[in-house]
Amino acid sequence: MLPVLWPVVAMHVVAYALAGMAIGAITGWVVSRMTKGRRPGFVKNALLGSFGFLGGIISCARIPWPENTVVEQLPGGGSVATTMGRYQHPQRVAVALAILFPLLLELYKWNKHKSAPLT
């Protein structure tokens, strides 16, 4: 296994955090428009999206998963077998969490506002 330099890891973490922030801000804005909310909290939604994206990536890297072996046939007649002990598509989980957290926040705010007594 090749060691990865820390600047490369830091660059990827920052890129994932920015992607999560964008997903969270857009999700919060869309949900607040759909629920006719007063004002979406862009900063909160962006932070929740970033937290969800990074949490999804890190949890998929840390949580064990049943082993999966894939064998690919090479054109020259050989084959390559790859065995994974972790979930193979962590970006899918990360995007789902980056959407889910701001969605839940905006729906909570909408439900709280809807059930508040009018004075």
N, C-alpha and C positions, 0 to 999 in steps of 0.2 A: 504494500500500500504506500502510495506516495504522500509525503507530508504536504499539507496545504499551508501556504504562507498566511499569516494573520491579516495583512492588508487585503488579500483577496477575500477572506472570510468577512471582514468588516465591510467591504464594498457590497457583497451579496446581502448582508444583513440590512444595510441601509437601503438597498434597492427593494428588498422585500418589504421593509417598513413603509417606504414611499408608495409602493403598490397597494399595500393594505390601507394606507391613509386615503388614497384616491378612491378605492372601492368603498370604504366606509363613508366618506363624504358624499359620494354620489348616491349610495344607497339611502342614507339619511335624508338627503334632499328629495329624492323620488318618493320615499314613503311619506314625508311631511307634506308634499304636494298632493299625494293621493288621499291622505286623511284630512286635508285642508287645515293642517296645523298652523299655529301662529308663526313660529320661527324655528327653523331647524338649527340645532346646535352643531355647526360645522366642526368645531374643534373637538367636541366630545365624540362625535361620530367618526371623525378621522382617527382619533386616538383609539377608539374601540375597534375600528377596522384594522389598524396597525397591530394592536394587541392580538386580535383574532388571527390575522395572517401569520404573525411570528409565532404565536402559540400553536397554530396548526402545523407549521413546518417543524418546530422543535419537538412537539409531542409525537409526530409521526416518525421522527428520527430516533426518539428515545423508547417508544413503546414497542415491545416485541410483537411480531406478527408471525403466523405460521409460515414455515419455509416454503418457498415457491421456486422450482427449478425450471428454467426455460432452456431448451436445446435448439440451437440454430444450425442449419446445414449450410456449410460454406460452398461456394461455387467450385472450388478445387477438389471437393470430395471429403473434406474434413468436417468437423462439427465443433461448436463451442457451447459449453454448458455454463449457465450463470445461475447461482443460487442466491436468493435474497432472504434475509431474516427480518426485514422491516417492510412497511407498506411502500409500494413502489411508486405511488403517485401522490406525494404529500401536497402538491400545489392544489389539487382538487379539494382536499380537506381545508387547506388554508383559505382558499377563496370562499368556500361555504361558510367558514367561521367569520371571515371579514364581512360577509353580507349579513349573517345572522345577528351578530351583536348590535350593530346600529339599528337593524330592523326591530329587534326587541325593545331597544331604548325608545325609538320613536312610537312604537305601538303602546308602550307603557305610558308615555307622556300623553298620547291621544286618549287612552282609556281614563287616565287620571283627570284630564281636562273635561272629557265627556261626562264623567260621573260627578264632577264638582257641582255643588248647588249654586244656582244663579242668585246673586244678591244685588 
